[in-house]
């Protein structure tokens, strides 16, 4: 039995449509629940810049761990190729 499928995809799309990007910080928020962006409406310009730095650091962290997993997958694939040819 396949869980998900078209119904789950439609539910996910419906949930994503409730969110829109903030013009100030570009993070998504639910504009139905919030009048203003909960991420940046209370921040001044200095703190907004700190938010951007924090967001960029998190992105770089995810990028580096993704590259690590890619390299490990290549090594594992190469080892399986070598072992299967023996």
N, C-alpha and C positions, 0 to 999 in steps of 0.2 A: 504494500500500500504506500502510495506516494503522499507524503505530507507536504502541504504547501500548494504549489501549482499556481494556476491563474488567480484563484481567489486570494491567496496570500499576497501575490504580486499586486493585486488591486488594492488590498488593504494597506500595503506599504506605500503605494503611490498616493492613496487618499491621505495618509498620515503626513507624507512629505509635502503635500500641497498646502497644508496648514502653516508651513514655515516659509518665511521669506528672509532674504539677506538684509542685514542692516546696512544702510548707506554709509555709516560712519566707521564701523569696525569690520564689516563684511561677514560677520558670524550670523548664522541662521537662528531665528527665534519664531515662536508661535505668535503671530500677530493677532490672533483671535483672543488669546489669553492675556497678552500684554499690549499696552498702548505704545510703550517705548521699549527699546532694546534692553533686556535685563543685563547684558554684558557690559555696556558702555554708557548708558544714559546718566549714570552717577559719576563718571570719571571726567577729570579735567584733561587737558591736552598732554601733560606730562605722564599721567597714569595711563592714558590711552597708548602712548608710545611704549610704555612698559608692557602693556598687554600685547602689543605687536611683537615685541622682542620675545616675550614668553611663548607666544604662538609660533614664532619662527624657530625657537629652540626645540619645541615639541615636534615640529615638522622635521627638523634635521635629525632628531633622535629616532623618529619612526623610519626615516629614510635610511639611516645607517644600519638599523637592525634588519630592515628589509634587504639591504645589500648583503649583510652577513648571512641571512637565511638563503639567499640566492646562491652565494658561493658555496655554502654547505650542501645545497641540493646538487650543484654541479659536481662537487667532489664525490658525493654519494652515488650519483649517476655514473661517474667515471669508474668508481670502484666496482659497481655492479656489472658494468661492461667488461672490466678486466677479469673479474671472478667468473662470469658466465662463459668467457672464452677459454678458460682452463679445462 
